[in-house]
Amino acid sequence: MKFNLPKEALMTVDNLPFPKVSKGKVRENFDLGDELLIIATDRISAFDVIMPNGVPGKGVLLTQISLWWFEQASKFMPTHLVENHDERVREVLKDFPHLIDRSMIVKKLNPMPIEAIARGYLAGSGWKEYKQTGKLFDFDLPAGLQESQQLPTPLFTPTTKAAEGHDMPITNAECEKLLGSELFNTIKKASLDLYNMGAKKASECGIILADTKFEFGTDANGKVYLIDEVLTPDSSRYWPADDYQIGRSQSSYDKQYVRDWLETLDWDKQPPAPELPPEVIANTIKCYSTALSKLMGE
């Protein structure tokens, strides 16, 4: 599947005949009455800070990866996509064809107040936590594990969901108290089931899914849906399996490349962020494009 990626980054979406109801780090949401139109821009964030320049076509790649995974996830649980999704998008955006490949039309749902994170490998903040405490947040782990090592079993490590600033880890007990036992158990099981599904399919494509985050929402009757994005390079840590080696950080198909470049700078991870140079933008596009082509078997 080929997409015409723009040469200039789309940093915001204006001039649509629908009210803009919210704006996230990457996505902008528009009110269609009973539904929402979600458009992924080419903005990119790292350490919860939006970079001043974007990555041309990133929103297209993110949306297409999400749509592919939503199709797989729908076998496990309901998703927020409306029926006849592709036709509805083309109909609503017939006068804005440049937005079609970066857009989703979804049901209006009540988002859960947490980020549902599933981890299968010891990396990122989880590795930092383990080095300091010997634990993965509220989970005891065996001594002597190395960076990037596969965990004995995938773990559910939720965080708060901050509108601005940094999401903060919370224990499973705190998450259960926040959501209630029934909803907590539903989301925890769904997160681990979806992670295992994603890890298996990614492995078949030569990719390791180290960890990922999911978001969930409920309708007026309390039914739980998978929402937002799913298993994208923005929400997941993807590693090429043929380059995997325990005991070091891994090359990746996600925005870890941007984080690693930022870590070389004298930047305090607070706004304003530094501008991304052309080579970092080009390599980020390559990472995302490679993930999409491998997952779709191209």
Buried (B, 14 or more C-beta within 10 A) or exposed (E): EEBEBBEEBBEEBEEBEEEBEEEBBBBBBBBBEEBBBBBBBBBBBBBBBBBEBBBBBBBBBBBBBBBBBBEBBEEBBBBBBBEEBEEBBEEBBEEBEEBBBBBBBBBBBEBBEBBBBBBBBBBBBBBEBBEEEEEBBBBEBEEEBEBBBBBEEBBBBBBBBEEEEEBEBBEBEBBBEBBEEEBBEBBBEBBBBBBBBBBEBBEEBEBBBBBBBBBBBBBEEEEBBBBBBBBBBBBBBBBBBEEBEEEEBBBBBBBBBBBBBBEEEEBEBEEEBBEBEEEBBEBBBEBBBBBBBBBEEE
